[in-house]
Amino acid sequence: MRLFIRRLAGGLAVSCGSAALAASAMTQDFRLNGERLSSFEEPLAAQFGDITFSLNGLIDGALDADLNDSRKDDLDGRLTTNFEMSAVTQLPIRWNVGLAYFGQYETIFDEDSYTDNIAGFISGSWGTIVGGEVADIVKEETRRLRGAGNARLAFDGPLGGLDDWGGGYVGQFGPSRMSTIIDEHGDVDFGWVWARPVGVAGYRYGLRYTNGDFRADDGVTVFETDAVTGTFEHSYGRRNISIGLGTERLEALGVEAERWYSSAGWQYQFGNIVLSAEGHYGEIEGEEEASGALGAQYFLARGLSANLGINYNEAVVTLETIPLLNRDELQALLSLRYGY
């Protein structure tokens, strides 16, 4: 049940005896980090006066090899470091009010970038109201379990998404969890998840509706999209099997297209090693999209791990004269990661 318990905890390893868990009631119950890399460690927490501060993050140094024949000699280094922190206080009416911030610095191919998200929230026994740069909250609530190590499955879910700024609600109702975000342009992302152990196994069902935008690979054309995605996960011991199915409608400049997509994943942990395999297949107006990912993670010490990913994706889709997708990648990514 270990992988299932990790899912119930929102991607964090659960340790009932830790001091951080005792402070969890005073931290946000949503994920502001929508990036691929996040720490499995519980947040560090400290209280100063009436305010509880929490922090977690990671440092990841990687070697990236492009395995396509045309660029088979390419080998590049990359460094990623990110952190998520929050400050929370409790009002006299026992509602929690707080501010959360996520930042990520990345160096790839000698180019530096820094991205960040910030959000304010108020929460109580009725749930959490959140506002700010919260576009990825529903995606993080409803997605399948990500692959191990550096596995990265392309096209896994809707192409379209919300703009950064918006607001919404996250609430827990027994084994069910609901999340809704509306962005500054009125686009909506809604998710529902049901998760609980049944006997010696764990089950997790997810449903997501997304109304958003997708910028085509021509870099100019923006498609309006509507997508419905369903996910299912089964966990038994240290094994997890997941499936995702969805359909999406795209429209821009009088061009309309229907997309359907499917994905599946397997993950298993034995000792200090986690292995995973994932695959994706879909079609847009009869044109194929495909991807696959193999991942491995080896835990060297608390917070320290070696990670491997072999990732493939290919899609060449043109709608009339608009290049919607133009992808052909085969990548190997090896990294050493420390989470705190």
Beta strands, then each sheet from edge to edge (+ up, - down):
strand 1: 44-48
strand 2: 51-66
strand 3: 75-90
strand 4: 96-108
strand 5: 111-124
strand 6: 127-133
strand 7: 165-173
strand 8: 176-183
strand 9: 188-198
strand 10: 201-215
strand 11: 222-236
strand 12: 239-252
strand 13: 255-270
strand 14: 273-284
strand 15: 287-301
strand 16: 304-319
strand 17: 322-339
sheet 1: 1+ 2- 3+ 4- 5+ 6- 7+ 8- 9+ 10- 11+ 12- 13+ 14- 15+ 16- 17+
end
